[in-house]
Amino acid sequence: MTHPATLDIVKAELAVLIADKTGTAAPEISADAVLLEGGLPIDSLDLATLVVALEERTGKQPFRQGFRLFRTVGELAAIFAEA
Amino acid sequence: MAQSDWLHPAFTLADPRGEVDAAALIEAGRHLDGQNLVLPHPDARAILAGLVAHETSGGDLFIQRDTGVEVLDGQGQGLIWLQSSGSTGKPKWASHRLDELKSRLAGGQARGTWLLTYAPGSFAGLQVILSAALGGHHLVTGAPGASATDIAGLAVRHKVSHISGTPTFWRAFLIALGDGDLDLAAVTLGGEAADQALLDALAARFPSVHLRHIYATTETGTLFTISDGRAGFPASWFETGIGALRLGRSERETLTVRGGRLGELAIDTGDCIAVEGDRALFRGRIDSVVNIGGVKVWPEEVEAHILALDCVADVLVSPRANPVTGHILVAEIVLAAGAMPDIHEAQIKKHVMDLPRAARPAMIRYKTHLDTGQTGKKARAGGA
Protein backbone atom coordinates (compact mmCIF):
# COMPACT_ATOMS: atom_id res chain seq x y z
CA MET A 1 0.00 0.00 0.00
CA THR A 2 1.43 3.37 -0.98
CA HIS A 3 1.74 6.20 1.45
CA PRO A 4 -0.88 8.40 -0.29
CA ALA A 5 -3.44 5.56 -0.26
CA THR A 6 -2.78 4.91 3.41
CA LEU A 7 -3.00 8.62 4.15
CA ASP A 8 -6.49 8.66 2.63
CA ILE A 9 -7.51 5.73 4.84
CA VAL A 10 -6.20 7.48 7.98
CA LYS A 11 -8.03 10.68 7.04
CA ALA A 12 -11.26 8.79 6.32
CA GLU A 13 -11.18 6.81 9.60
CA LEU A 14 -10.31 9.95 11.54
CA ALA A 15 -13.20 11.84 9.91
CA VAL A 16 -15.63 9.06 10.93
CA LEU A 17 -14.33 9.10 14.49
CA ILE A 18 -14.62 12.88 14.80
CA ALA A 19 -18.09 12.89 13.24
CA ASP A 20 -19.22 10.14 15.66
CA LYS A 21 -17.82 12.02 18.60
CA THR A 22 -18.87 15.60 17.84
CA GLY A 23 -22.03 14.86 15.89
CA THR A 24 -20.88 17.24 13.14
CA ALA A 25 -18.88 16.65 9.97
CA ALA A 26 -15.14 16.61 10.51
CA PRO A 27 -13.09 19.59 9.31
CA GLU A 28 -10.61 19.19 6.46
CA ILE A 29 -7.70 17.09 7.77
CA SER A 30 -4.21 17.68 6.45
CA ALA A 31 -1.22 15.35 6.57
CA ASP A 32 0.66 17.60 8.97
CA ALA A 33 -2.28 17.96 11.39
CA VAL A 34 -1.04 17.15 14.89
CA LEU A 35 -3.09 14.28 16.31
CA LEU A 36 -3.10 15.24 19.96
CA GLU A 37 -2.16 18.45 21.78
CA GLY A 38 -5.30 20.24 20.61
CA GLY A 39 -4.69 20.06 16.87
CA LEU A 40 -7.80 17.93 16.37
CA PRO A 41 -10.87 17.41 18.60
CA ILE A 42 -9.67 14.01 19.84
CA ASP A 43 -7.94 12.74 22.96
CA SER A 44 -5.64 9.78 23.62
CA LEU A 45 -8.49 7.25 23.95
CA ASP A 46 -9.88 8.40 20.60
CA LEU A 47 -6.44 8.04 19.08
CA ALA A 48 -6.11 4.54 20.55
CA THR A 49 -9.46 3.71 18.93
CA LEU A 50 -8.27 5.15 15.61
CA VAL A 51 -5.22 2.87 15.68
CA VAL A 52 -7.48 -0.17 16.21
CA ALA A 53 -9.71 0.91 13.31
CA LEU A 54 -6.62 1.23 11.10
CA GLU A 55 -5.35 -2.17 12.21
CA GLU A 56 -8.70 -3.70 11.25
CA ARG A 57 -8.94 -1.88 7.92
CA THR A 58 -5.35 -2.54 6.78
CA GLY A 59 -4.89 -5.96 8.42
CA LYS A 60 -1.55 -4.70 9.75
CA GLN A 61 -0.41 -4.32 13.36
CA PRO A 62 2.70 -2.11 13.05
CA PHE A 63 2.93 -1.51 16.81
CA ARG A 64 3.04 -5.16 17.73
CA GLN A 65 6.83 -5.02 17.94
CA GLY A 66 6.77 -2.00 20.22
CA PHE A 67 6.17 1.72 20.26
CA ARG A 68 7.06 3.99 17.34
CA LEU A 69 6.82 7.71 17.69
CA PHE A 70 4.29 9.61 15.59
CA ARG A 71 2.75 13.02 16.06
CA THR A 72 0.92 13.88 12.86
CA VAL A 73 -1.67 12.27 10.62
CA GLY A 74 1.02 11.83 7.95
CA GLU A 75 3.48 10.15 10.33
CA LEU A 76 0.81 7.66 11.46
CA ALA A 77 -0.03 6.90 7.81
CA ALA A 78 3.66 6.33 7.06
CA ILE A 79 3.95 3.76 9.84
CA PHE A 80 1.00 1.80 8.43
CA ALA A 81 2.23 2.20 4.84
CA GLU A 82 5.66 0.80 5.73
CA ALA A 83 4.35 -2.07 7.84
CA MET B 1 -13.91 -55.72 52.03
CA ALA B 2 -15.80 -52.72 50.64
CA GLN B 3 -13.96 -52.28 47.36
CA SER B 4 -15.44 -49.76 44.92
CA ASP B 5 -18.18 -48.86 47.38
CA TRP B 6 -18.11 -45.37 45.87
CA LEU B 7 -19.60 -46.88 42.73
CA HIS B 8 -23.31 -47.00 43.54
CA PRO B 9 -24.94 -50.23 42.27
CA ALA B 10 -27.67 -48.23 40.50
CA PHE B 11 -25.16 -46.16 38.51
CA THR B 12 -25.36 -46.41 34.71
CA LEU B 13 -23.40 -44.73 31.96
CA ALA B 14 -24.51 -43.97 28.39
CA ASP B 15 -21.74 -42.98 26.00
CA PRO B 16 -21.26 -43.24 22.21
CA ARG B 17 -20.22 -46.91 22.73
CA GLY B 18 -23.54 -47.81 24.39
CA GLU B 19 -24.77 -48.25 27.94
CA VAL B 20 -22.98 -49.93 30.88
CA ASP B 21 -23.90 -50.42 34.52
CA ALA B 22 -21.84 -50.35 37.70
CA ALA B 23 -21.29 -54.11 37.76
CA ALA B 24 -19.87 -54.09 34.21
CA LEU B 25 -17.54 -51.20 35.06
CA ILE B 26 -16.27 -53.03 38.16
CA GLU B 27 -15.72 -56.12 36.06
CA ALA B 28 -13.82 -54.09 33.43
CA GLY B 29 -11.69 -52.55 36.17
CA ARG B 30 -10.75 -55.94 37.59
CA HIS B 31 -9.21 -56.88 34.25
CA LEU B 32 -6.88 -53.90 34.29
CA ASP B 33 -3.44 -53.89 35.87
CA GLY B 34 -3.79 -51.08 38.39
CA GLN B 35 -0.07 -50.63 39.07
CA ASN B 36 0.92 -47.32 37.45
CA LEU B 37 -2.08 -47.39 35.17
CA VAL B 38 -1.90 -44.79 32.39
CA LEU B 39 -5.12 -43.74 30.64
CA PRO B 40 -4.38 -41.70 27.49
CA HIS B 41 -7.28 -39.48 26.29
CA PRO B 42 -9.72 -41.36 28.53
CA ASP B 43 -13.50 -41.15 28.33
CA ALA B 44 -15.73 -41.48 31.40
CA ARG B 45 -15.98 -45.25 30.93
CA ALA B 46 -12.19 -45.70 30.90
CA ILE B 47 -11.80 -43.43 33.92
CA LEU B 48 -14.37 -45.34 35.98
CA ALA B 49 -12.79 -48.71 35.16
CA GLY B 50 -9.38 -47.17 35.88
CA LEU B 51 -10.58 -45.95 39.27
CA VAL B 52 -11.78 -49.44 40.15
CA ALA B 53 -8.38 -50.88 39.20
CA HIS B 54 -6.59 -48.11 41.06
CA GLU B 55 -8.56 -48.72 44.23
CA THR B 56 -8.13 -52.48 44.07
CA SER B 57 -4.37 -52.39 43.47
CA GLY B 58 -3.41 -49.27 45.42
CA GLY B 59 -1.24 -48.18 42.49
CA ASP B 60 -0.96 -44.82 40.78
CA LEU B 61 -3.51 -43.78 38.18
CA PHE B 62 -2.49 -41.30 35.46
CA ILE B 63 -5.34 -39.61 33.62
CA GLN B 64 -3.47 -38.29 30.61
CA ARG B 65 -5.35 -35.66 28.63
CA ASP B 66 -2.27 -34.40 26.82
CA THR B 67 -0.07 -37.28 25.71
CA GLY B 68 2.65 -34.73 24.84
CA VAL B 69 3.32 -34.50 28.57
CA GLU B 70 5.26 -37.45 29.91
CA VAL B 71 3.96 -39.58 32.74
CA LEU B 72 5.87 -39.19 35.99
CA ASP B 73 7.97 -42.17 36.89
CA GLY B 74 8.02 -44.52 39.89
CA GLN B 75 5.49 -42.83 42.16
CA GLY B 76 3.83 -45.84 43.74
CA GLN B 77 1.98 -43.80 46.34
CA GLY B 78 -1.54 -44.80 45.36
CA LEU B 79 -2.47 -41.41 43.96
CA ILE B 80 -4.72 -40.20 41.16
CA TRP B 81 -2.80 -37.91 38.81
CA LEU B 82 -4.58 -35.28 36.73
CA GLN B 83 -3.20 -32.77 34.28
CA SER B 84 -3.95 -29.12 34.98
CA SER B 85 -5.78 -27.23 32.24
CA GLY B 86 -2.60 -25.67 30.88
CA SER B 87 -4.22 -22.38 29.87
CA THR B 88 -0.79 -20.90 30.50
CA GLY B 89 2.05 -23.10 29.33
CA LYS B 90 2.21 -26.88 29.36
CA PRO B 91 -0.14 -28.93 31.54
CA LYS B 92 1.30 -30.00 34.87
CA TRP B 93 0.55 -33.15 36.85
CA ALA B 94 -1.25 -32.74 40.17
CA SER B 95 -2.06 -35.60 42.53
CA HIS B 96 -5.28 -36.36 44.36
CA ARG B 97 -6.53 -39.07 46.69
CA LEU B 98 -9.78 -40.85 45.96
CA ASP B 99 -10.91 -40.48 49.60
CA GLU B 100 -10.32 -36.76 49.53
CA LEU B 101 -12.14 -36.36 46.19
CA LYS B 102 -15.08 -38.39 47.47
CA SER B 103 -15.33 -36.42 50.69
CA ARG B 104 -15.90 -33.21 48.74
CA LEU B 105 -18.84 -34.59 46.81
CA ALA B 106 -22.49 -34.97 47.62
CA GLY B 107 -24.17 -37.63 45.55
CA GLY B 108 -27.53 -37.55 47.36
CA GLN B 109 -30.93 -36.53 45.98
CA ALA B 110 -33.29 -38.57 43.84
CA ARG B 111 -31.79 -40.47 40.92
CA GLY B 112 -31.35 -38.17 37.95
CA THR B 113 -29.92 -38.19 34.46
CA TRP B 114 -26.72 -36.20 34.37
CA LEU B 115 -24.86 -34.85 31.39
CA LEU B 116 -21.09 -34.44 31.30
CA THR B 117 -20.04 -31.14 29.70
CA TYR B 118 -16.45 -31.00 30.96
CA ALA B 119 -13.49 -32.88 29.51
CA PRO B 120 -13.63 -36.26 31.34
CA GLY B 121 -9.99 -36.07 32.44
CA SER B 122 -10.23 -32.54 33.88
CA PHE B 123 -10.72 -31.92 37.59
CA ALA B 124 -14.26 -30.63 37.00
CA GLY B 125 -15.00 -33.58 34.72
CA LEU B 126 -13.76 -36.11 37.27
CA GLN B 127 -15.90 -34.46 39.94
CA VAL B 128 -19.04 -34.81 37.82
CA ILE B 129 -18.22 -38.43 36.95
CA LEU B 130 -17.55 -39.31 40.59
CA SER B 131 -20.64 -37.48 41.86
CA ALA B 132 -22.85 -39.34 39.40
CA ALA B 133 -21.20 -42.68 40.31
CA LEU B 134 -21.49 -41.98 44.03
CA GLY B 135 -25.15 -40.95 43.84
CA GLY B 136 -26.21 -43.85 41.60
CA HIS B 137 -27.31 -41.55 38.78
CA HIS B 138 -27.49 -42.15 35.04
CA LEU B 139 -24.61 -40.30 33.34
CA VAL B 140 -24.73 -39.33 29.67
CA THR B 141 -21.54 -38.37 27.85
CA GLY B 142 -20.92 -37.27 24.27
CA ALA B 143 -18.06 -37.97 21.92
CA PRO B 144 -14.77 -36.17 22.70
CA GLY B 145 -14.95 -32.55 21.58
CA ALA B 146 -18.73 -32.66 21.04
CA SER B 147 -20.12 -29.27 20.00
CA ALA B 148 -22.79 -27.38 21.91
CA THR B 149 -25.29 -28.51 19.26
CA ASP B 150 -24.32 -32.17 19.80
CA ILE B 151 -24.61 -31.76 23.56
CA ALA B 152 -28.00 -30.04 23.30
CA GLY B 153 -29.17 -32.94 21.11
CA LEU B 154 -27.97 -35.46 23.67
CA ALA B 155 -29.71 -33.58 26.47
CA VAL B 156 -33.06 -33.66 24.68
CA ARG B 157 -32.70 -37.27 23.52
CA HIS B 158 -31.78 -38.61 26.96
CA LYS B 159 -34.21 -36.29 28.83
CA VAL B 160 -31.34 -35.08 30.98
CA SER B 161 -32.24 -33.58 34.37
CA HIS B 162 -28.89 -32.33 35.78
CA ILE B 163 -26.17 -30.39 33.96
CA SER B 164 -23.07 -28.70 35.32
CA GLY B 165 -20.94 -26.47 33.10
CA THR B 166 -19.07 -23.21 32.74
CA PRO B 167 -21.01 -20.00 32.00
CA THR B 168 -19.42 -20.07 28.53
CA PHE B 169 -20.84 -23.57 28.02
CA TRP B 170 -24.27 -22.49 29.22
CA ARG B 171 -24.52 -19.54 26.81
CA ALA B 172 -23.62 -21.76 23.86
CA PHE B 173 -25.99 -24.48 25.14
CA LEU B 174 -28.94 -22.06 25.37
CA ILE B 175 -28.34 -20.97 21.78
CA ALA B 176 -28.01 -24.55 20.54
CA LEU B 177 -31.02 -25.79 22.52
CA GLY B 178 -33.40 -23.10 21.29
CA ASP B 179 -36.92 -24.25 22.20
CA GLY B 180 -35.90 -27.93 22.24
CA ASP B 181 -37.97 -30.15 24.52
CA LEU B 182 -36.00 -30.06 27.75
CA ASP B 183 -36.78 -29.08 31.33
CA LEU B 184 -33.85 -29.35 33.70
CA ALA B 185 -34.19 -29.97 37.43
CA ALA B 186 -30.70 -28.78 38.33
CA VAL B 187 -28.31 -26.35 36.65
CA THR B 188 -24.85 -25.75 38.08
CA LEU B 189 -22.39 -23.13 36.90
CA GLY B 190 -18.71 -23.08 37.80
CA GLY B 191 -15.22 -22.25 36.63
CA GLU B 192 -15.99 -18.66 35.67
CA ALA B 193 -18.04 -15.87 37.24
CA ALA B 194 -21.75 -16.23 36.48
CA ASP B 195 -23.34 -12.98 35.31
CA GLN B 196 -26.87 -11.93 36.20
CA ALA B 197 -28.13 -11.97 32.60
CA LEU B 198 -27.16 -15.63 32.22
CA LEU B 199 -28.69 -16.65 35.57
CA ASP B 200 -31.92 -14.88 34.56
CA ALA B 201 -31.93 -16.54 31.14
CA LEU B 202 -31.46 -20.00 32.69
CA ALA B 203 -34.19 -19.42 35.28
CA ALA B 204 -36.57 -18.27 32.54
CA ARG B 205 -35.74 -21.19 30.22
CA PHE B 206 -36.05 -23.86 32.97
CA PRO B 207 -38.83 -22.59 35.28
CA SER B 208 -38.61 -25.35 37.92
CA VAL B 209 -34.81 -25.49 38.00
CA HIS B 210 -32.61 -25.56 41.06
CA LEU B 211 -30.03 -23.02 39.91
CA ARG B 212 -26.70 -22.64 41.63
CA HIS B 213 -23.25 -21.29 40.95
CA ILE B 214 -20.17 -22.58 42.61
CA TYR B 215 -17.18 -20.61 43.76
CA ALA B 216 -13.97 -22.63 43.73
CA THR B 217 -10.27 -22.06 43.20
CA THR B 218 -7.63 -24.44 41.91
CA GLU B 219 -5.81 -24.36 45.25
CA THR B 220 -8.75 -24.76 47.61
CA GLY B 221 -11.40 -26.61 45.62
CA THR B 222 -15.04 -25.63 46.11
CA LEU B 223 -15.46 -22.87 48.69
CA PHE B 224 -19.13 -22.02 48.55
CA THR B 225 -22.30 -22.38 46.51
CA ILE B 226 -24.81 -19.64 45.76
CA SER B 227 -28.42 -20.70 45.16
CA ASP B 228 -30.47 -17.48 45.25
CA GLY B 229 -30.27 -16.90 41.50
CA ARG B 230 -28.26 -13.71 41.86
CA ALA B 231 -24.74 -13.02 40.59
CA GLY B 232 -21.94 -12.74 43.16
CA PHE B 233 -22.66 -13.55 46.81
CA PRO B 234 -24.26 -11.77 49.82
CA ALA B 235 -21.94 -9.02 51.07
CA SER B 236 -23.03 -9.97 54.62
CA TRP B 237 -20.86 -13.09 54.28
CA PHE B 238 -17.85 -10.85 54.92
CA GLU B 239 -19.21 -10.42 58.47
CA THR B 240 -20.87 -13.76 59.10
CA GLY B 241 -18.64 -16.14 57.16
CA ILE B 242 -20.12 -19.32 55.69
CA GLY B 243 -19.91 -22.21 58.13
CA ALA B 244 -16.28 -22.37 59.25
CA LEU B 245 -15.12 -20.33 56.23
CA ARG B 246 -14.14 -16.69 56.83
CA LEU B 247 -14.06 -14.19 53.96
CA GLY B 248 -12.01 -11.03 53.73
CA ARG B 249 -10.58 -8.57 51.26
CA SER B 250 -6.94 -7.84 50.60
CA GLU B 251 -5.52 -4.37 50.06
CA ARG B 252 -5.73 -4.98 46.33
CA GLU B 253 -9.48 -5.73 46.68
CA THR B 254 -9.17 -9.45 46.10
CA LEU B 255 -11.17 -12.03 48.01
CA THR B 256 -9.29 -13.82 50.78
CA VAL B 257 -10.43 -17.01 52.51
CA ARG B 258 -9.44 -18.79 55.71
CA GLY B 259 -10.85 -21.03 58.41
CA GLY B 260 -12.04 -24.63 58.55
CA ARG B 261 -9.95 -27.03 56.49
CA LEU B 262 -8.00 -24.08 55.01
CA GLY B 263 -6.39 -23.18 58.33
CA GLU B 264 -6.10 -19.72 59.85
CA LEU B 265 -3.66 -18.21 57.37
CA ALA B 266 -5.65 -16.19 54.81
CA ILE B 267 -5.35 -17.39 51.22
CA ASP B 268 -5.58 -14.74 48.50
CA THR B 269 -7.88 -16.08 45.76
CA GLY B 270 -6.76 -13.49 43.18
CA ASP B 271 -10.41 -12.74 42.36
CA CYS B 272 -11.25 -9.03 42.53
CA ILE B 273 -14.42 -8.10 44.39
CA ALA B 274 -16.67 -5.03 44.23
CA VAL B 275 -19.45 -4.55 46.76
CA GLU B 276 -22.64 -3.07 45.31
CA GLY B 277 -25.41 -2.67 47.85
CA ASP B 278 -26.01 -6.00 49.60
CA ARG B 279 -24.01 -7.95 47.05
CA ALA B 280 -20.34 -8.78 46.49
CA LEU B 281 -19.64 -9.13 42.77
CA PHE B 282 -16.68 -10.69 40.99
CA ARG B 283 -14.92 -8.11 38.81
CA GLY B 284 -12.38 -10.52 37.33
CA ARG B 285 -8.98 -12.03 38.02
CA ILE B 286 -6.33 -9.71 39.45
CA ASP B 287 -4.02 -10.93 36.67
CA SER B 288 -6.56 -10.04 33.99
CA VAL B 289 -6.70 -6.36 34.96
CA VAL B 290 -5.79 -4.23 31.96
CA ASN B 291 -4.21 -0.82 32.28
CA ILE B 292 -5.73 1.45 29.65
CA GLY B 293 -4.17 4.88 29.65
CA GLY B 294 -3.66 4.61 33.40
CA VAL B 295 -7.19 3.33 34.16
CA LYS B 296 -7.66 -0.19 35.54
CA VAL B 297 -10.24 -2.17 33.61
CA TRP B 298 -11.51 -5.73 34.09
CA PRO B 299 -12.43 -7.42 30.79
CA GLU B 300 -14.81 -9.76 32.65
CA GLU B 301 -16.71 -6.78 34.05
CA VAL B 302 -17.10 -5.33 30.56
CA GLU B 303 -18.33 -8.73 29.38
CA ALA B 304 -20.95 -8.81 32.16
CA HIS B 305 -22.15 -5.36 31.08
CA ILE B 306 -22.52 -6.39 27.42
CA LEU B 307 -24.18 -9.70 28.38
CA ALA B 308 -26.99 -7.76 30.04
CA LEU B 309 -28.41 -7.21 26.53
CA ASP B 310 -30.88 -9.88 25.37
CA CYS B 311 -29.54 -9.76 21.81
CA VAL B 312 -26.08 -10.90 22.98
CA ALA B 313 -25.54 -14.62 23.44
CA ASP B 314 -21.89 -14.42 24.48
CA VAL B 315 -18.94 -12.08 24.37
CA LEU B 316 -15.19 -12.23 24.82
CA VAL B 317 -13.46 -8.97 25.72
CA SER B 318 -9.69 -8.98 25.45
CA PRO B 319 -6.89 -6.44 25.59
CA ARG B 320 -4.87 -5.52 22.52
CA ALA B 321 -1.52 -3.72 22.69
CA ASN B 322 -1.90 -0.10 21.67
CA PRO B 323 0.82 2.51 21.11
CA VAL B 324 -1.23 5.31 22.66
CA THR B 325 -2.83 3.88 25.79
CA GLY B 326 -0.70 0.76 26.34
CA HIS B 327 -3.72 -1.45 25.82
CA ILE B 328 -7.23 -1.10 24.48
CA LEU B 329 -10.13 -3.52 24.68
CA VAL B 330 -11.61 -5.33 21.71
CA ALA B 331 -14.77 -7.41 21.85
CA GLU B 332 -15.95 -10.51 20.02
CA ILE B 333 -19.71 -10.93 20.22
CA VAL B 334 -21.99 -13.84 19.39
CA LEU B 335 -25.49 -12.53 18.70
CA ALA B 336 -28.48 -14.39 20.15
CA ALA B 337 -30.70 -16.43 17.86
CA GLY B 338 -33.18 -14.14 16.14
CA ALA B 339 -31.07 -11.03 16.68
CA MET B 340 -31.06 -8.69 13.71
CA PRO B 341 -27.54 -7.43 13.03
CA ASP B 342 -28.70 -4.03 11.66
CA ILE B 343 -30.78 -3.19 14.70
CA HIS B 344 -28.84 -4.92 17.43
CA GLU B 345 -25.34 -3.86 16.44
CA ALA B 346 -26.51 -0.26 16.86
CA GLN B 347 -28.09 -1.16 20.21
CA ILE B 348 -24.83 -2.75 21.38
CA LYS B 349 -22.82 0.28 20.25
CA LYS B 350 -25.12 2.52 22.28
CA HIS B 351 -25.03 0.20 25.29
CA VAL B 352 -21.22 0.19 25.56
CA MET B 353 -21.36 4.00 25.77
CA ASP B 354 -22.69 3.48 29.32
CA LEU B 355 -19.26 2.10 30.29
CA PRO B 356 -16.43 4.34 31.51
CA ARG B 357 -14.53 5.51 28.41
CA ALA B 358 -11.42 3.42 29.01
CA ALA B 359 -13.58 0.29 29.34
CA ARG B 360 -15.38 0.72 26.01
CA PRO B 361 -14.17 -1.77 23.42
CA ALA B 362 -12.52 0.12 20.58
CA MET B 363 -13.63 -2.53 18.15
CA ILE B 364 -16.47 -5.05 18.10
CA ARG B 365 -16.28 -8.07 15.88
CA TYR B 366 -19.23 -10.40 15.32
CA LYS B 367 -18.67 -14.15 15.35
CA THR B 368 -20.76 -17.32 15.25
CA HIS B 369 -19.04 -18.88 18.29
CA LEU B 370 -16.24 -18.25 20.77
CA ASP B 371 -13.17 -20.43 21.14
CA THR B 372 -12.91 -22.31 24.42
CA GLY B 373 -10.00 -24.25 25.85
CA GLN B 374 -10.12 -27.78 27.27
CA THR B 375 -11.60 -26.32 30.44
CA GLY B 376 -14.73 -25.03 28.71
CA LYS B 377 -13.79 -21.51 29.70
CA LYS B 378 -13.20 -18.68 27.28
CA ALA B 379 -9.72 -18.76 25.78
CA ARG B 380 -8.22 -15.56 27.14
CA ALA B 381 -5.30 -14.71 24.89
CA GLY B 382 -4.56 -11.49 26.72
CA GLY B 383 -4.33 -12.97 30.22
CA ALA B 384 -1.29 -12.98 32.46
Interface residues (C-beta under 8 A of the other chain):
Chain A: S44 L45 L47 A48 T49 V51 V52 A53 E55 E56 F63 R64 F67 R68 F70
Chain B: I292 G293 R320 A321 N322 P323 V324 T325 I328 V330 R357 A358 A362 M363
